[in-house]
Amino acid sequence: MKNITFLNPEFFWLFLLIPVAIVWLFWKRKQQTPTLKISSLKGFASSGFTIAKLKPFLFVFRILALSSLIVAMARPRTVDVSNKTKTTKGIDIVIAVDVSGSMLAKDFKPNRMEALKRVADDFVEQRPNDRIGLVVYAAEAYTKSPVTSDKAVVLDAINGIKYDNVLQDGTAIGMGLTTAVNRLKDSKAKSKVIILLTDGVNNAGFIEPETASDIAQQYGIKVYTIGIGTNGMAEFPYAIAPNGQFLFKMMQVEIDEKLMQIIAKKTGGKYFRATSNTKLAQIYNEINKLETTEIEELRFYDYDEKYRSLVWIAGLLILAEVGLRNTIFRSFI
């Protein structure tokens, strides 16, 4: 009976009539059985077991047949459900990350860069139906991962983010945004999104952030901007010791929030300020909810009806009862 469902379970109430049917059958049998009164049975020798004693069991066939018909009317069946999903509105996303030296500041645990990598990992894993790319920038910018549906490639690129000497130190917000736009401008997706993260002010590059945002607007690309950094002072790296370790000192956190707000507003996005690990995770969760992918789910049901075998069983039981009653037990009253 595993995985069997019933289309009309209300017919099971008919089982309440089974005891009534049993009482009626025995009463009817008693009415149909003639009686003979004699003064003594001593003259009749007992012959032991006779086949006539099995005749009452014919009623069991009838009760079983009735029970089978009730279960058959309840329509037992098994169902095999298969799902097929189809993305009806895909989203292409590029995450543009500031990898300047200030991203090693320790106002996030263990630092801004590592906190961002953890949150970005979760964000990518929560969007299995979208294509995602990664751009990193400091004083220059380059594409670390193209826009792809291969999440393993994107996650590997995120985990490979680190501060090194590949890019000249600085913060070229315009260059980072332009590179991200270049990854999306030819996209055929229904929605194109850039998540631009920085922890400073634009101080490098030959493309102004305002110009980059105009280009993004022209291509219908929405930009969500995130300013990362606590309010007030934070431990920033300012030099490298002879042993290769960074030296830190308390410095004022400076983020060009006005510029970030302008970029977001112009492109139809939204500006966020992340002041802690928890707040950064909340921001990515909010963006995840704002940019939803429409999924069409097609569900197919394959029903296997089981009532036919029960009808056959009921029919065979009735035939067996009628056949035995009119053959073997015919001579018995």
N, C-alpha and C positions, 0 to 999 in steps of 0.2 A: 504493500500500500504506500510505498515511499513515493513522494512527489505527485501523488494523485489528488486532484481537486474535483469538486462536485459542482456542476452547473446549476442543479436544482436541489439543493440540500433540504428544502422544505418537505420533500417527499418522505424523508426519514420519520416524520411524525406518523406515518402509516404503520410503523412498527408497533405503535400503541394498540393497533387492532389485532395483532398476532395473538395475544392471550385470549381475546374475545373469540377469535376464530378457532382456537384450540378447544375452548369450552363448548362452542357451538358444535364442532365436529364430534366431540365425545358424547354430547347430549343427543345429537342426531343419530349417532351409531347406536346408542342405548335404545332409542325409540324404534329403530329398525330391527333390533335383535329380538326374536320371539322368545318367550319363556315357557317352560313346561314344569308343572308342579307334580311331584310324585312323593309317595310316602317314604321311600328309602332308595339309596343309591348302591346298596350292597350287591345288587345283582349285576352292576356294571363294573367290569374289570377295567382298571386304569391302564391305558396303553402308553403312559409316559409322554414323552415329547411328540407333538404332532405339528405339521406345518401350519395348521389352522391357527396356532398360537402366534404366528408371525403376522397375521392379517392386520392387527391394529397398527403395525409399523408403516402401513401404506399411508397413513395420515402424515407421517414424518416427511414423506416425499412431497406431499401437497404443501406443507408448511415451508419446507425448504424452497420449493418452487415459488411460493408467494414472496418469500424473503428476497430471492434473487430478482424478481420482477420489481420490487420496491427499490432495491439498490440500482437496478438498471434505469428506472425512471429518474433517479437522482443524477444521472448522467456523469458517471465517473470518467475522468480523462486525465492524461498527463499532458504537460505543455512544455515545449522547448522554446525558450525565448532567446533570440539573438539580436544584438544591438549593432547598429552601424552609425557612426557619427560623421558628420560632414561640416567642415568649417565654412560658414556662409559669410563671415566678415573677418578676414585676416588682418592682423596688425603687424607692421614692421617697426621695430624699436631699435634705436641706437643709444647706448649708454656712453656718454662722453665724460671722462674722469680726469680731474686735475691730479697730476702726479708730481707736482713741484715739491721741493724740500719741506715746505710748510705742512704738507700732508702727514709728516712724521710727528706733528705736535701731539702731546700726551694728554690733551683734555678729553680724548676718547680712549677707551681701553682696548687693546694696549696702545694704539695710536689711531689717528683718523683713517689712514690707509687700510689697515687691517680690519677695522670696524666696517668700513665700506665694503670690503671684499666679502665679508660674511653676509651682510645684508643683500648685496647684489646676487650672491649665490642663491639665496632663498627666493629672490624675485624671479630669477631665470627659471628655476625649477617649478615655480607656480604658474608658468605660462607655456605649457607644452604645445599649444596650437599656434604660437606666433614665431616669427623669425626675429632674431636678435643679433645685433652686432656690437662691437666695442671699439671706441676711440679713446686714446690717451693723449694728453697734452700737457706741456709745461710752457717753455718759451716757443716751442714748436708743437706740431701735432702729427700723429700718424694713426692709421687703422691697425689695431691689434688683432681684430677678428672681423671679417666681412659679415654682412647680414646673412644669417643662415638659420635653418631649422634644426641643425645638428647641435643639440644642447651641450653635448660633451665638449665640442670645440669651444663654445662660448665659455663654459665653466673653466676649462683649462686656461683660456686667455685671462679670465678674471683672476684666477689663482696665481697667474704669472705676473700680475701687476706689482711693481716694486720701484723704489727710487734708485736710479742709477745715473750714469753719465751719458746715456744714449741721447737724451734730450737736454738742451741747455736749460738751466734753472730759470724760472720766471713763470708768469701766468698770462698766457695768450688766450683769453676767453674767445676772442673773435676767430682765431685760428682753429681752436677746438670745435667751435660750433660750425664753422664752414666745412671742416673735414667731415663732420657728422652729416651735414646737409648733403654733401657730395655722395655719401653712401646711400641716401634715401631718395634723391631727386628723380631717379629713373624707376623707382619702385611702382609696381602695379597694385599694391595693397590698397584696401579701402581706407585704411587709416595709417598715417606715418607719424611717429612720435620720437622725440629726442629727450633724454633725461640728462641734463647738463649739471654737473656738480663742480663746485669750486670752493676754495676756502680763503680766497683773497680778492685782490683787485686786479683789473686788467693793466699790465705793465710791460707787455711784450707783444711781438707779432706785427704784421703789416696790414692786417684786416681788422677794422674796427668792429666791436661786438654789435653795434647798431646796424652796420651794413650786413653782417652775417644774419641778423634776425630778419632783416628785410628780404633776404634771399630765401630764408626758411618760410616766411609768409607767402612769398611768391609761389613756392612749390607746394603749398598747403600742408606744411609740416608743423605740428604742434610741439612746443618746447616747454617741458617742465624743468624749472630751475631750482637747484638746491644749494643753499649756502650752509656750509658745514663748519662748525666752530662754536665754542661756548661763548657766553657773554662775558666780557671783561678780559682777564689775563689768562694766558696759557703757557705751558712749557714748549718753546720752539727750539729746534736745532739751529745753532748759529755758527758752529765751527766743527772741525773734525780733529780729534786728538791724535797724537803720534801713533797710538795703537789702532787707529782706524775707527774708533768709536765716536759717535756724535756727542757733542757737548750741547747741553740745553740751558736755557735761561728763560725767566718769565718775561713775556712780551704781550703787548696789547693785540687782541684779535681784531683784524680789520677785514670786513667783507663789504663789497660794493652792492648792498642790498637793493639800492635804487635801480642800478643797472639790471640786476636779475629780475626785478619786478617788471621793468620795461620790456625785456625780452619775452617774458612769459605772457604778459598782457597782449603784446603785439601779435603773437602767434596763436593766441587762444589757449595757452597753457595756464600754469599756476606756479607761484613762487612759494617755496617752503624754507624754513630755517631749522636746521638740525643742531641742537645744542648738546646732545648726548647720544649714547648708543641706542637707548630705547626710543628716543625721538626719531632718530634716523630710520630705525626699523618701521616705526609707525608711518613715516612719510612714504616709504616704498610700498607699504600695505595700502595706503590711501591711493597712490597712483595705480596700483594693481586693480583696485576697485573702480577707479574712474575710467580706465581703459579696458573695457571688457570685450572679449571676443565672442561673437554670436556663434553658437554651435547648434546645428540641427541634428537631432537624434531620431533615427529611424529604428523602430522596434518591430521585429517580426515574431509572430506567434505561430508555432506549429503544434496543433492539437492532435492527440492520438486518442480517439474515443474507445472506451473500454466496456460500454454497455452491451455491445453485441454478443460477447461471450456469455454474459449473464442471462440474456434472453435465450440463448441456445441451451444453457444449463437448465433454466426453468422449463423450457419445452421438453427436454429429454426427461426431466423428473416427472412431468405430467404424463408423458407417453408411457414411462415405466410404470407409474401407478395404474393408469387405465389398462395397460397390457396385462399386468399381474392380476388386477381385479377381475379381468374377464377371461383369464386362462387358468393359472395355477390355483387362484382362490375362488374360482367361479362356483365350485360345488359347495362352498361353505357359505353359510348365511351370515 
